[in-house]
Amino acid sequence: MTGLTHTDFDLPTSAEPAAKKRFCSRCGEPAVDPPATEPPPAYEQRVCGVCGMGVLLRCCADALPGAKTPFVVVTRTLEIAALSEAAEAIFGPEEKLIGKALLPDLITSTVGDRKLARAVSQAALRVHDPLTLPARLADDRADTVGTMACRISTCGPPRAALLSLEQTHFGRR
């Protein structure tokens, strides 16, 4: 070993953007970070200061979901790890969905489930720019909700895929 410490692995690389924003995994509220002119706190708060229920995760600024945005956090094995309160209105209660498969249990894509699965698993494995794909519910409510824009990006720690959903009302009946 070359004498590396655990902090050496936390340094951003060229593949990982240095500017990451924190948000709550439950309510979606962005976390308030100290001003750039001040030194960082000795430890970083991990529980949301707004709702007190979510874990604070990081993502690139372009992927920041925002308060009241429906989003799902998915593991590299395509299992649901977290669900925002707003996403419960679309998918159902969080306690029934944690650990379930994203595909084919929750959503499907009009561009193909394999393409969606590959994009989600890649986002959960390594940092990449946000990608938007169409998604639909995988149950009988699909026509009621219509096609959604699914923005896929990386979040963490621990590293996972962040799927922010926006209803387009395309394909609604």
N, C-alpha and C positions, 0 to 999 in steps of 0.2 A: 504494500500500500504506500502511497506517496504522501501520507500525512494530511489527507483531506479530512475536513470535519463535516458534520451534517449541514452546516450553514453554506458550505461550498456548493451543495446541490440545489440550494434555493435561489441562486443567482439566475437572472433571466439570461437566456441565450438568444441568438439571433432569430431562432424559430419561435421564441416566446416573447410577446410584446411586454415591455416594462410597465406600461400604464394599464393597470387592470382596475376595474370598478367592482365594489362589493355590493351585494344585494341579498335580501332575505329570501330563503328558499320557500317560505310559506306565504308572506304577504306581498313580496316583490319590491318592497320599499328599498331604495338605494341607501346604503349605510353612509353616514357622515364621517369622512376621513379627516384627520387633522390637516391644517393648511400646510402646503409644501415647504413653507419657511420654518416650520417647527419640526423638531426631531420626532420620529415615530414613537408611539407608546411602547413601554417595556413588553407588553403582551397585547395581542390583538383580540378584541372582543369577538366571540364566536356566535353568541345568541343575539337575535334581533332585538334592538332596543325599542322598537315600535310595537310589535305584536307579542314579543316574548316567547314565541313558539318556534320560529324558524332558525335555521343555521345560516350564518352569513357565508356566502360563496363569492368567488371572484369570476369575472368574465371580462372580455375586452369591451371597451366603451361602445362599439358598434352593436354588440349583442345584448347590452343591458336591457332587461325586459321592462322594468318600470312597475310602479304600483298598479295593482288591479289588472295586470296583464296575465292571461292564461298561459302557463308554461309547465313543462314536465322536465324533470331531471332523470336521465336514463344512464344506466351503467354500460360498460363495454359489451356485456352479454345481452344487451337490449332488454333489461329488466327495469321497471319503474322504481326509482329510488326516492323521489319526492314529487309532490304535486302542489301547485299554488292553489290558494283558496279560489281564485277566479277560474282555474281549470276544473275544479270540482263541479262547477255549474255545467260544464260540457261533458265531462267523463264520469262523474259520480264521486262518492266519498273516497278520500285518500286511503283510509284504513282497508278498504276492499281492493285497492289497486296496487299498493306497495308490493313489490316482488313479482307482479304479473308481467307477462311478455308484452312489449310495446306492439310488436307485430306477431301474429295477426289479431291479438285480443283487443287492442285499443284503436289503432289507426291503420289505414292503408293509403297508398299513393297512386294517383292516376299516371305517374311516370314509371311505376313499377315498384313493388315492395322490395326487390333486391337492391335497387338504387337507393331507396330510402334507408334500408338497413345498413348498407355500406357507408353512407354518409354519416349516420348516427354513430356507428361503431368507430369510425375514423375520428370523429370529434371527441369521443370518449377516450381514445387512446393517445391522441397527440393534438397539439394546438394547430388550428388552421382557421382561415377566414370564414366568417359566417356564410352560409349557403341557404337559399330559400327554395323549398320544393312544395308542390301542392300535396295536401293531405285531406283525407276524409275519415269520418268515424267508421269503424268496422262493424257497426251493428245496424239495426233497423232505423235508427235516428239519422242516418247519413243524409237522407234527402231533406230532412228538416233543418239540419245545421248547414249543409252545403259544403263546398270545398273551402278549406282554410289554407292560408299561407303559413308554412311551417319553417321558421328560421332556425337553422341548426348551427350551433357553435359549441365551443368548449367552455366548461366551468369547473370549479373545484376550490379547494381540496376537499375530499379526494377527487381526482380527475373524473369527469363524467361529461355527457352530452347534455346541452341545454336546448330544449325545443320550445321556442316562443311561438305562440299561435295567434293568428289574426284572422278573424272571420271575413271572408270576401263576399259572402252571400251569392257567389257564383254556384249554380247548380242546385239552388234551394227550390223546394216545391212547397 
